[in-house]
Amino acid sequence: MEKQSPLNKHKRRSKYALPLGGVFLILAVIGLVSVAGFCIRLTNRIMDNTQEKSKFEDYLLPVVMFDPVEFDSPEHADPLFLLQSSLWGTLLSNTDKYTYDESAMLVVPASDLDVYAAKLYGSNVKLQHQTIEDFDVTYPYDPETKTYGVPVVGQTSQYTPQVTKIEKKGDLYTLTVGYIPPGTLWEAAVDGSKYEPEPDKYMIYQLKKVKDGYNILSIKGLDTWEAEQQSGTEQVPEITTQDAAALSRFPAV
């Protein structure tokens, strides 16, 4: 059998080396482009947190609509506000499961308000059930059946939240929330175009991530929050000892 010279073997290897090298180069370029694309997409997702802001706005709507005064702990908040926000949180989440009484009022169990209060403020908050009057509407409470009557009337528009900034440290969130006044949300301009309304004011909400969602720890005015940050005297929300310990791990910035 005829032996191939070393030169012929080298030529044969050289003939396949160039295509193979080209293939590896193409694969390397594809990999580089894929990694670059992934980084760009990841950066866009990090920078564009519109979806997360929208989620918090839905969560805070039954709270912001009552324009609560600031507090360092829900346990120190106005009991009537806690009751009102829990009622409207319940109504906004689902009304299909409720029935109507002979007065055409929606019958809502007080226990459902307790559940929603825990969803908003944590299990330490205990509602003081009573007849509620807000926005010129009365929601009678029946202590015997432990239910509320909700009249079928149009609800007067109140503040709606606009989350403008989200800061996260571990399981603690600090939200800057704008208060959009009634009747200005995406109103039509004179020429028919849309504009984004300016908030009347801003409040700082501190939230804690929990198993099934979030709990509101405190609500503070922007001036109060900035003054506390500058002086380093930020007060720790008093929910539980565990929450206080969690907050103490993060220094004020």
C-alpha positions in Angstrom: 0.0 0.0 0.0 1.3 3.4 -1.0 2.4 5.5 2.0 1.4 9.1 2.2 4.1 11.6 2.7 4.1 13.8 5.8 3.5 16.8 3.4 0.3 15.2 2.1 -1.0 14.5 5.6 -0.3 18.1 6.6 -2.2 19.3 3.5 -5.2 17.1 4.4 -5.3 18.4 8.0 -5.0 22.0 6.7 -7.9 21.5 4.3 -10.3 20.7 7.3 -8.6 23.1 9.8 -9.9 26.2 8.1 -13.6 25.3 8.0 -13.5 23.9 11.5 -11.8 27.0 12.7 -14.4 29.1 11.0 -17.2 27.1 12.6 -15.7 27.6 16.1 -15.3 31.3 15.4 -18.9 31.6 14.3 -20.1 29.7 17.4 -18.0 32.1 19.6 -19.5 35.1 17.9 -23.0 33.7 18.4 -22.3 33.0 22.0 -21.0 36.5 22.5 -24.0 38.0 20.8 -26.3 35.8 23.0 -24.6 36.9 26.2 -24.7 40.5 25.1 -28.4 40.2 24.3 -29.1 38.6 27.6 -27.3 41.4 29.4 -29.3 44.0 27.5 -32.6 42.3 28.3 -31.7 41.9 31.9 -30.6 45.6 32.2 -33.9 46.7 30.5 -35.9 44.6 33.0 -34.0 46.1 35.9 -34.4 49.6 34.7 -38.0 49.3 33.6 -39.9 48.3 36.8 -43.2 49.6 35.6 -44.9 46.2 36.3 -43.6 46.2 39.8 -44.8 49.8 40.4 -48.2 48.9 39.0 -48.4 45.9 41.4 -47.7 48.2 44.4 -50.2 50.8 43.2 -53.0 48.2 43.1 -52.0 47.0 46.6 -51.9 50.6 48.1 -55.1 51.9 46.4 -57.5 51.1 49.3 -55.0 52.9 51.7 -54.1 55.9 49.6 -57.8 56.7 48.8 -58.4 57.7 52.4 -55.3 60.0 52.6 -54.2 58.6 56.0 -52.1 60.7 58.4 -48.5 59.4 58.8 -47.8 56.8 61.4 -44.8 54.8 62.6 -46.8 51.6 63.1 -50.3 50.4 62.0 -51.0 49.8 65.6 -50.8 53.6 66.1 -52.9 54.5 63.1 -56.5 55.8 63.3 -58.8 52.8 64.0 -61.4 54.2 61.6 -58.9 54.5 58.8 -57.8 50.9 59.3 -61.4 49.8 59.2 -62.2 51.8 56.0 -59.1 50.7 54.1 -59.8 47.1 55.0 -63.4 47.3 53.9 -62.5 48.8 50.5 -59.6 46.4 50.1 -62.1 43.6 50.5 -64.6 45.2 48.1 -61.9 45.9 45.4 -60.5 42.4 45.6 -63.7 40.4 45.0 -67.4 41.1 45.4 -68.8 38.2 43.3 -69.0 35.9 46.3 -71.2 38.2 48.4 -75.0 38.2 48.4 -77.6 41.0 48.8 -80.1 41.4 51.6 -83.7 42.6 51.3 -82.5 46.2 51.3 -80.4 45.6 48.2 -77.2 45.9 50.3 -74.2 43.8 49.7 -73.6 41.6 52.8 -69.9 41.5 53.7 -68.7 39.4 56.7 -66.6 41.3 59.2 -64.2 38.3 59.2 -63.3 39.2 55.6 -62.2 42.6 56.7 -60.1 41.0 59.4 -58.4 38.9 56.8 -57.7 41.9 54.5 -56.4 44.0 57.4 -53.8 41.3 58.1 -52.9 41.4 54.4 -52.4 45.1 54.6 -51.0 45.7 58.1 -50.0 42.3 59.6 -51.7 40.0 62.0 -51.0 42.3 65.0 -53.7 44.8 63.9 -57.1 44.2 65.4 -60.0 46.0 63.8 -62.7 47.8 65.9 -65.8 46.8 64.0 -68.5 49.6 63.9 -70.8 51.3 61.5 -68.7 53.3 58.9 -69.5 56.6 57.4 -67.3 57.9 54.6 -67.8 59.9 51.4 -71.4 60.7 52.5 -72.2 56.9 52.5 -73.0 54.8 55.5 -72.0 51.1 55.8 -74.0 49.7 58.7 -72.5 47.1 60.9 -74.7 44.4 62.5 -73.0 43.1 65.7 -75.4 40.1 65.8 -74.6 38.7 62.4 -71.1 40.3 62.4 -71.6 41.6 58.9 -71.5 45.0 57.0 -74.1 46.3 54.6 -72.6 47.9 51.5 -75.1 50.1 49.6 -75.0 49.9 45.8 -74.1 53.5 45.0 -71.4 55.2 43.0 -68.2 55.8 44.8 -66.8 59.3 44.9 -63.3 59.3 43.4 -60.5 59.9 45.9 -56.7 59.9 45.7 -55.1 57.2 43.7 -51.5 56.1 44.1 -48.6 56.7 41.7 -45.4 54.8 42.8 -42.5 56.8 41.5 -39.6 55.1 43.3 -38.9 51.7 44.8 -35.9 51.0 47.1 -35.2 47.5 48.4 -33.0 46.3 51.2 -33.5 42.6 51.8 -37.2 42.1 52.5 -37.8 45.7 53.3 -39.2 48.1 50.6 -39.3 51.9 50.7 -41.8 53.4 48.2 -42.2 57.0 47.2 -45.9 57.3 46.5 -47.5 60.3 44.7 -51.1 61.1 45.5 -53.0 61.8 42.3 -56.0 64.0 43.1 -59.6 63.0 42.1 -60.7 63.7 38.5 -57.2 64.3 37.1 -56.1 60.8 36.2 -55.1 60.8 32.6 -57.6 63.5 31.7 -57.8 64.6 28.1 -56.0 67.8 27.2 -57.7 70.5 25.2 -56.2 69.1 21.9 -57.3 65.6 22.7 -53.9 64.3 23.8 -53.2 62.5 27.0 -51.1 63.8 29.9 -49.8 62.4 33.1 -51.2 64.3 36.1 -48.9 65.7 38.8 -49.4 64.3 42.3 -50.7 66.7 44.9 -48.1 65.4 47.4 -45.7 62.5 48.0 -45.6 60.1 51.0 -43.1 57.5 51.9 -44.4 53.9 52.5 -42.3 51.3 54.2 -43.3 47.7 53.5 -42.0 44.3 54.5 -42.1 41.3 52.2 -44.0 38.4 53.8 -45.0 35.0 52.7 -48.2 35.9 50.9 -47.4 39.5 49.9 -46.5 42.6 51.8 -47.3 44.4 55.1 -47.3 48.2 55.5 -44.9 49.1 58.3 -45.2 52.9 58.3 -46.4 55.9 56.3 -44.5 59.2 56.5 -44.6 62.6 54.8 -41.8 63.3 52.4 -40.5 66.2 54.6 -40.6 64.0 57.7 -38.7 61.2 56.0 -36.0 63.4 54.5 -35.5 65.1 57.9 -35.1 61.7 59.6 -32.6 60.6 57.0 -30.5 63.7 57.3 -30.5 63.6 61.1 -30.1 59.8 61.3 -33.1 59.6 63.7 -35.4 57.4 61.6 -37.9 55.7 63.9 -38.2 52.0 63.5 -41.8 50.8 62.7 -43.1 48.9 65.7 -44.8 45.9 64.2 -43.1 43.0 66.0 -39.8 42.4 67.6 -38.8 40.3 64.6 -39.6 43.2 62.2 -37.7 45.7 64.4 -34.7 43.4 64.4 -34.8 43.1 60.6 -34.9 46.9 60.2 -32.0 47.4 62.5 -29.7 45.5 60.2 -30.0 48.2 57.6 -28.4 51.6 58.4 -30.2 54.8 57.4 -29.0 56.2 54.1 
